[in-house]
């Protein structure tokens, strides 16, 4: 789930900040049973004026405006130990269709959306259309003399290790931080313009960047140019958020014992898997009151204690303060600040936090430290955009005191009453958070995000989803009550699964989940892709396999690469692989074929809700891309390091072990011939040694007795001189 809607295309000032806006009395806000008395309006949101109120409030929280970043051999007695890590090749995963009987038992609602066939990628211009505004793949043109390009996956860098010991005091803690200012840029970005052969940057793009100082540039689509080898190439982007509208979607939730698994099916096949375990800390989206422990100007970062064993990492681009100011001019050791978790700890990397808090709803995202109204670019109808803009502008001015709001795609067609109800709900939630911030001692949890089942209901359930099926009665009840409160028209789509067969087994999903552990995925045409995850990046290799095609080698390779591109996009989403990804496509000689593959890849990534950036294919046939990562991958979640191979994935070969054993026997006997040696080995290794027994006896000049010991790992052995 995401806390921020990254699909903003049209931003404008929320309201006239020059005129004071009266705040509604807290008593007029809806209350929840958990409240003890009326919710107090924060002093910062008083009637003294929307703009000045926002500055006072942000000053108390040390939070001026910004946008969060979108958001792995020695003695006989102590011989080496390990195990064989299965070099045997598993068959490729086979995706089976959902159980037809289950679909008959739980029919979809009457509203059926026609499913159009997949486009023919052999003709990319027809499949993708000639629209220059295609969000999945945008040509990039920049000034030829502009500065360096934006870093790829800046947010995926490992936070530095927090130093131990005191840091130099920099004076007393200020009573209030600087007044709110526009957020600083975390990275240098190139401005749009006219390059050699490039088209000019659109006026609205320049306007967007000037207005928000680059903070929301990625949402609009940054246009620039990449130069490789002296010629222009294209940068491909997948800016679309969420699956295509013509896809038949179902949501299945399985809850038992200590975990909840939610499967998103598209056209009957598993497209995405969400996983939450009770004993794990699912803290993305939580809001905390923390204490600044260390401020490190040398790396433009700070570490914040929010109550966990490891302090949270706060980078300068996520700090709210005066533009261009050093981090130690904004933050001080011991300062109390409000932060929101943007990314959970992954591997050795600590959790990443931001000071720009956002509260997502179904139709809107409330940004209390911003002062703009943004509308999703996926709402394309001009009349609908104008209608929503008018409604939200009025609500922001009347009820939010000029604070920011992002209108999500799901708001298309929403009534004014629905939007007003959500504004009141989000404002009430914010007032409760702010009140806790003023009264609770740090570190403290101010707001916990919804559990995964409710997040799915909030973010994914829509009239395009046929059914949301849950197999847990209590969870079903909670989801129904939640949907009834936020989207009562969708209540009938939430249903209880009460059959004896487990829901994932009934829909043939367990095999798909098990296949995610395999590194090899076989393509329909006989080719294959190999997926290797590492902590720093994920490498994917494409092979033709047994596919030879019926035409030229170039066409065979191109067809394999196109099919691999579609499957890679699917696997990245299914396995939740994020960070830096490098794909090694099979070499293609023709530039037109490389273009087809890139267009197919960009188009296939449009269904992914995570932000993806695809760079041009290199001369070596490599494609680099980044995919937004907020949680660890599915494989990392369900597996752990092999205790015998120590995570390397390989063990010593039988030949290496045979030579090592002979060398140790020679050292033990001093090279003297005669006598007998007894070897205790892993059964499979013992079988191979028996085939080499005459050669072993000849080399060591002793008789050898080979015995199997099932208790020994592959690399472990025992040598006994008799």
Secondary structure, DSSP 8 states (H G I E B T S, - for coil): --SS---EEEEEESS-TTS------GGGS---TT--S-----GGGSTT-HHHHHHHHHHHHT--S----------STT---------S-----------HHHHHHT---S----------GGGHHHHH-S-TT-TT-----B-TT------TTGGGS-------S-----SS--SS---------SS----B---TT-----HHHHHHHHHHTTTTHHHH-----EEETTEEE--EEE---SS-TTS-EEEEEEEETTEEEEEEEETTEEEEEEEEETTS---TT-EEEEEEEEEEGGGTEEEEESSSSS-EEEEGGG--SSTT--HHHH--TT-EEEEEEEE--BTTB--EEESS--EE-SSEEEETT--EEEEETT---HHHHHHHHHHHHHHIIIIITT-EEEE-GGGTT--HHHHHHHHHHHHHHHHHHHHHHHHS-SSEEEE----HHHHHHHHT-STTEEEEEES-HHHHHHHHHHHHHH-GGGGGGEEE---SS-HHHHTT-HHHHHHTT-SEEE-TTS-EEEEEE-SS-EEEEEE-TT---SS-HHHHHHHHHHHHHHHHHHHHHHHT--EEEEEE----S-HHHHHHHHHHHHHHGGG-SS-EEE----TTSEEEEEE--SS--HHHHH----TTTTTSS----HHHHHHHHHHHHHHHHTT---SEEEEEE-HHHHHHHHHTHHHHHHHHTSEEEEEE-TTS-TT--EEEE-
